[in-house]
Amino acid sequence: LLLCLMIAMGTHYLRRFNSDGRAALFSTAFFFLSPTFHYVFWLQPEILNMASAMGCLFFAFYEFEGPHSGGLLDRWSHFFFNQRTAPLWSGGFLAIGTYNKPVLALLGIPALVLVLRRRGRRSALGWLAAAALTMGVVAGGSVLLTGHLTPYLGVVRTGLKIEDPAAMEAAVTQAFGLISERSTTANTWSWIFRLPTQEPKEFLENLGYFFWGRHTGLLLYFPFVIVCLGLFLRHQRRASERWIVLAAIAAVGLFFLLFIPFNWHGGGGFIGNRYFIMAYPAFLFLVTSLQPLWATPIAAAAAGIFLGSIIFTPFGAPVAQPTLQS
């Protein structure tokens, strides 16, 4: 449902600048021909984070019009989704993903700037209020369900390797005794507020893996990123709000590379950088016109080369320990 929601949002956004068919085709290919499709089957929270980013930017960039048919459903839809309520939806959507990954708040900057420019200070304050209220509701629900505001604070978390289900109780007991040694962040956010310690050589090496690494390469597993950047430079290079979107995307990637160089891609077993994928929908909002049309089939062909085998085995390869990488 979340994947279909993102495709629908992308289609509605692109329809402002292109025909319905072209908008639907590009939006579907943008999400489907990427690791997004595989994360749906692997049930990762990144799909929720992606939908959060997508909703935030969609409601900031999309221009709502009045009801068209005059029917009851159309009127009710316009009552909830219009120019006045769009900033509230944008801020609310962002808060859901930000609760899980706080760095996602960086993608809210272009949305807030655009709301302020187009709809004024009052709408911008509404955006902030909706984000704060949604965050409060989500955190309050967490307290009711678990007793904690967030799973990142005050909660013992560690990975376990269980060979025998009967031995699980003993393994958990042992893990609790080793938690201070195993946890790299001590389940606090203090590690965010420190200066990066990695060497420039390590950073440059990770940067290479980030763009063209065998399991993490952005340009390999997200070929539509190249198309979006090309269309942006061709049609929207003078649009300051699009540059702010691009800067926010770069800041998200830079954060992971600088502050968690030991795990900036989200761990082993995944394809296409599990952490950075939540910023992937933002690339769509660099695009307006889809000319030239040949760019889309070229990107689709590239996706087929690098992702085809995974698309046909969404639950993993039939091997002893199936991962996306296998």
Stockholm file with secondary structure:
# STOCKHOLM 1.0

chainA/1-326         LLLCLMIAMGTHYLRRFNSDGRAALFSTAFFFLSPTFHYVFWLQPEILNMASAMGCLFFAFYEFEGPHSGGLLDRWSHFFFNQRTAPLWSGGFLAIGTYNKPVLALLGIPALVLVLRRRGRRSALGWLAAAALTMGVVAGGSVLLTGHLTPYLGVVRTGLKIEDPAAMEAAVTQAFGLISERSTTANTWSWIFRLPTQEPKEFLENLGYFFWGRHTGLLLYFPFVIVCLGLFLRHQRRASERWIVLAAIAAVGLFFLLFIPFNWHGGGGFIGNRYFIMAYPAFLFLVTSLQPLWATPIAAAAAGIFLGSIIFTPFGAPVAQPTLQS
#=GR chainA/1-326 SS CHHHHHHHHHHHHHTTTSCHHHHHHHHHHHHHTSTHHHHHHTTCTHHHHHHHHHHHHHHHHCCCCCCSSCCHHHHHHHHHSSTTTHHHHHHHHHHHHHHHCGGGGGGHHHHHHHHHHHHHHHHHHHHHHHHHHHHHHHHHHHHHHHSSSCTTSSCCCCCCCCSCGGGHHHHHHHHHHHHHHHCSSTTSSGGGSSCCCCCHHHHHHHHHHHHHCTTTCHHHHCTHHHHHHHHHHHHSTTCHHHHHHHHHHHHHHHHHHHHCTTSTTCCTTCSSCTTGGGGGGGGGGGCCCCCSTTHHHHHHHHHHHHHHHHHTCTTCCSSSSCCSCC
#=GC SS_cons         CHHHHHHHHHHHHHTTTSCHHHHHHHHHHHHHTSTHHHHHHTTCTHHHHHHHHHHHHHHHHCCCCCCSSCCHHHHHHHHHSSTTTHHHHHHHHHHHHHHHCGGGGGGHHHHHHHHHHHHHHHHHHHHHHHHHHHHHHHHHHHHHHHSSSCTTSSCCCCCCCCSCGGGHHHHHHHHHHHHHHHCSSTTSSGGGSSCCCCCHHHHHHHHHHHHHCTTTCHHHHCTHHHHHHHHHHHHSTTCHHHHHHHHHHHHHHHHHHHHCTTSTTCCTTCSSCTTGGGGGGGGGGGCCCCCSTTHHHHHHHHHHHHHHHHHTCTTCCSSSSCCSCC
//
